Amino acid sequence: YQRRVREAVVSTQSTGSSQFAFTTFVSRINMFGKYTKVIYGTAAVAGLGGILLMANGSGNASKPFPKILSTHSLVAKHVTKDKWEKLSNIKTKTSGFTLEKAIACAVQFDDQHCGIYAGDGDSYKDFAAVFDPLIQEYHGISPNAKHTSDMDVSKIRGTINPLAPVHSVRIRVGRSFNGFGLSPGITREQRLELEKLMKNALESMEGNLKGNYYPLLGMDEKIRQQLVDDHFLFVSGDRNLKAAGMERDWPEGRGIFHNKDKTFLVWVNEEDQTRIISMQKGGDVREVFARLAKGIEAVRTSVFNASGKDFLLDEKYGYIHSCPTNLGTGMRASVHIDLPGWTAEGVDKLKARCESLNLQPRGTRGESGGQTGVTYDISNKHRLGYSEVQLVQCMIDGVNTLYKEDLALQNKHRI
């Protein structure tokens, strides 16, 4: 019986038959599986399994196609059965990441819009059949688009109106280094090595960037409480980060840096390898952007001089992040501003107006914290396809427009 199976396998391979032909062949073999087990025993069936894997060409049968609970997600649209059969057995070189791990959130939860993470830079190449069309749809870019980075603060025109009731400015980016997995796929050894490089880089900061690094593991309670009070501390418990594998070995290998003035921060090994943040009270966007650019370059230079490793930068997708929604600049430039006129007009109308200005409004409690009062977090909408300078300029111009319109709306509603 096995001799006849082998003959059929050879015939299937030599004729270069399609996956359909192979599937048909396997179904016919399976019809004889029970008979084989009865007559020849379980060992024969095990041997038959090895033969079937030979017939598949790769030596590995594709994994069962997963049930994607987020049926309206981009994952559900772009992870087809055909792509799954081709990609499900691939493991990336840098961290051994798989497509199954990448789409864990869309499989486990029913409320995802995107639903996919990359485990390393290789993921975007090895699983390009999924990532490329998904990224193009989300960011609205063409297949042959190229990304340009520009951190030259001298190109910023104007600033936010000094009369606008802006409480604070905050600009953050994500940066990742080559040779390490991204947070969903990074190994324990890689995470610890990266933290060591970052700790040394951050502790060598000079001037107004000089500060201290605080590892989460073994953190003093007084320091922890101060970081909580300052709203600097990132914590565990986010279900998406857990499902995506980003909280493995928590809290080992994670930490927070801030300068003396608490205007420059770096998160190490949270959702991205690094989150670099510049912020301050008031509305001086240029000063915040200039400090960010200086800090980013200081981190890059220190790590590169110590290890030869540079930022992961792709011609098409810009700076590489674990979440494809952050590709490009990875930048979120935001202000907290009072908009009582727009509040009276209606939050839905404010959201629509921000959309037309390529901005995003949030409550001051964050992305999912809801809105209270008249203070809003207003930020740039785009990440990929625009330079950092363009996005900061968009935010400045948009906030000035909203403030001007808010004054008119205050008169309309007699505020």
N, C-alpha and C positions, 0 to 999 in steps of 0.2 A: 504493500500500500504506500509506504513512504517513498519507494522508488518511483511510483507513478506520480506522486506529488512533486518530487524533485524534477521529473521530466516536464511537468506542467510549469513549474517555476522557471526553468531554463527557457522554455518556449515563450513564456510571458516576457522575460527580460530581453531575449534576443530579438523579438519583434518590435521592441520599443512601444508596447501598447500603452494606452492611456490609463489614467487613474481609474476611469470607469471600468476598463477591462480588468484591471487588477482587483477592483472591488467586487466585480462579478465573480472572478476567480476565487477570491477569499470566501464569498458566500457559498460557493459550491463546496469548498473544502470544509467549511463549518458544518454542512449537512452531514458529512461523514464523521464529524468529531465524536459524536456520541457512540457511533458504531465502533470507532477506533478504540475508545476508552473501554468499551465492554469487552472487545476481543483481545486487545493488546495491553490494556492497563493505562494508568495515568502517565507513566513515563513516556509512552508513545505520543500522547497529546502534548507533553512538554517539548518533545523533540519537534513536533509539528509546528509549535509556536515559533521555534527558532527558524524553521524553514520559511514561515510566512514573513518574518522580519527580514529575511534575505530578499524576499520578493519585493518588499517595499523599497529596496534600493539603499536606504539610509541606515539600516540596521536598527531603527527605532520606529515603532508604530506611533502614529500621531495620537496625542491624548484626546479623550472624549471632548467634544465641543461643549463649552460651559454654558450654563443658563445665566444669561445676563439680566439681572433684575431691573437695572436702569434701562428700560426698553426704549426710551426716547433720548438716550445719551449719544454722544458722538462715537463712543465705543461700540454701541449696538449697531450703529450704521456702518462703521468701517472695519470692524472685526467680523468678517464673513467666514463661513465654513471653509471656503476654498483657501483663504489666507491662513486660517487656523491650521489646516492640514500641512501647509508649507512651513509655517513658522513656529509651531507649538513646541518642537523639540530642540530649537536653537537655544544655546546658552552663550551669553556674551563673554568675551575674553577677560574684561577688566574685573567683573564681579560675579560672573556666572548667573546673570539675571535672565529671566524668561518672560515671554509674553503673558503667561498665566499670572505671574507676580505683578506685571505691569497693569493689568486690568482688574485687579482684586477689588477695588472700590466699586466699580460698575457691576461686578458679579455679586458682591455682598449687600449692596444698598440699592434702593429703588429711586433715589432722588439726585443722582449725579447728572451734571450737564456734560462734562468732559469725560471724567472717569478713568483716566490713565496717567501713569507716571513712568518716567524713565529711571532705570537703575544705574546707568552710567552713560557716558558719551556714546559708547558702542550701540546702545539701545536704539538711538535715532537712525543708525545705519542698518543694523541687523533686522530691525522691524520697520524699515522704511515704508513697506507696502501698507502699513497701518498708520504710522505717524505722519507721513507726508501729506496725504489727502486730508487727514484730520486737522493738522496744523494749518493747511491752506484754507480750509473752511472756517476754522475758528478765527484766524487773524485776517482773513480776507486778502491773502497774498496770492500771487501767481506761482506756478510751478518753477519758473526760472527767476524768481525774485532773489535779490541779494540785500543783505543787511549792512548798514553803515553805522558805526559808533562815532560819537563826537561829544567830548566832555569839555570843550573849550568855553569857559564861562564868559569870555570877552564877546562871544557872539549873541549873548542874551540881550534883547532890546527892552529897555524900560524895566519897570518893577510894578508891584501891586500898589494901587492907590493908597497913600499913607493914611487917608481918611477912612478906608475900609475897616470894619471891625474884625480884623484878623487876630486871633489869639496866638497862633503858632504856625510854624512851617516845618514839615518833615519830608525828607527825601530818602528813599532806600533803594538799594539794588541788591541783587544776588550775584555771587561770583563762585565759580567752581574751578578746581585745579585738575589738570590732566594727570592720569596715573592713579586716580582714586575713583571709587564708585560714588555715585550720587546717593543721597540719603536712603532711598528705598533699597539700594543694592549694596552699599558700601559694607565691606567686611569689618569685623571688630578690629583687626590689625590695622587696616587702612584708616579707620576712624581715629584710632589712637595716634597713629603716625601723623595724620593731618592736624589733630589737635596740638601736638607737640610743635609742629612747624608754625601754626598760627599763634600759639602762646609766645614763642620766641619772637615772631614778627611783631606782635602787638606790644610786647614789653620793650621793644626797641624804638617805639614811637617817640618823636621829639616835639618840642614846641607846644602848640595848643592841642595837639593830638595825644600827648603823653598821658598815660593813665594806668589802670590795673586790670588784669585778667582774673576772673572768678570762675573756677571750675564748678559745675553743678554737683559733682560727686564730692561729698564731704564738706559742703559749704557751711560756713558758720551761720548760726541762726540769726544773728544780728544783721549780717550782710544780706542774708536771704530776705529778711523782712524789709530792709531798706530798698532792695531791688524791687520788691513787690510794691512798696509805697511809691516808688518812682515810675511804676508801670513799665519796668525794663525786663522783668523776668519772664521767660517763656517756660511753660509747664507741660507736663504730659497729660494725656487723656483725650486728645482729639481723635475721634473714631476713624477719620480718613487717614491720618498719619499712622495710626496703629495698623489699620488694614493694609496699608501700602508698605509696611515693614520699616517705617522710619523711627520707631521707638524701640527697636531691638537694643538690648544691653543698656537700657535707660537706667541712670543718667550718665553713665560712663562715657567719656570722650566729648562731652558737651560743656559749653561755658559761655560766659558773657564778658565782654570788655567794654569799659567806658572811660572817657577822658575825665580830667579833673572837673571841668565845667559841665559835664554830662550833656554835651552837645554832639559827641561822636561816639557811636556804639557799634559793636560787632557781635553778632550771634554766631557761634561756632557749632556746626553739626546739628542744626534744627531741620527745617524742611529742605533747606539747601546747605551745602557745605559751609557757606558763609552768607550772612545777611549784613550788609554794611549800611549804616544809618547815620545821617546828619540831620540835626534838628535844633530849633531854638524858639524862644518866645518872640512874638512880633511877626512882621511880614517881610523881612529881608531875605527874599528867595535867593538872590545872587550870592550872599554870604554863605548861606546853607549849601548851595550847589558847589561853590568854590571849595569849601571844607571837605565835602564829599569826594570831589575829584582828587584832592590832595591825599586824602586817606586811602582811597582805592589804590592809587599809584604806590603809596608807601607800603601797603600790604603786598601788592604784587611784586615789587622789587625785592623786598626782604625774603619772601618765600622762594623766589626764583634764584636769588644769590645763594640761598642755603641748600636748595635741592635741585635746581635746574628745571623745576616744574612751573609752568605758566598757566594763565587762565585758559579754560576751555572756550575757544572762540571759533565759531563756524561761519563760513562765508555766507551761507544761506540763512542760518538761524541765529546768528549773533552769539551772545553769551549763553552757554548751555545751563539749563536749570532742570530740576527734577520734574516740575510740572510744565507741560508744553505751553500753558497759557502765559507763562513768564518768559518765554524765549525772547531773544532780541536784546533789549536793554535790561530787562528784569526790573525796570524802574517804576516806582510809584511816587510821584511828587504831589504832595497834598498840603492843604491849609485847613485849619479850623476857623470857620467864619460864621458870624451871626447873619442870618437872612430872615428877619421877621416878616418882610413883605412877601417873600416867596412862601413862607410858612402859611400866611393868611390866604394866599392864592391857592395853595394846595400842593402837597408833597408830590403827587403824581405829575402835576404840571411842571414842577421843578425837575423831576427826573427826565421828562421829555425834553425840556430846555437844555439840560446838561448833555443829553444824548446828541442834540444838534450841535453842541459845542465840543464834542469829543471828550466829554468829562464824565466822571462817575460821582454821584453823591452818596454818602453813607452817613449813618449816625456816628456820633463821636465815640460810641462804644465798640466800633469795629464793624467788620463785614456782616456779622450776624447778630449784633447787639441791639439793633433797633434804634429808633430815633426818639429823642426827648428834647423838648424845648425848641429853640430857634437856631441852635448851633449845628453846623453841618461840616462833615469832612468831605472836601471837594478835591478830586484828584484827576490825573490824566487817565483816559480810557485805554489807550493803546500801549503795547509793549514792543511789538515786532513790526518792522517796516518803517520805523521812524527813529531818528537819532535821539540821544539824551537831550541835546540842546532843543530840538524841535518839541519834545514832550514837555519840557519845563516851560518853554515859550507858550505852548498851547494852554498850559495851566494858568500862567500869569494873565494872558489875554482873556481867557474864559472867566476867571474870577473877577477881573475888572468889569467885564460885561454884566455878570450876575449882580455885582454890587450896584452898578448904575441902574439896572432894571429893578433891583430891590427898592431903591429909593422911590422910584415911580409907583411901585406897588404899595409902599407904605402910605403914600398920599391917597392912592385909590381906596385903600381899606381904612383910611383915617387912623393910622397907627401913630 
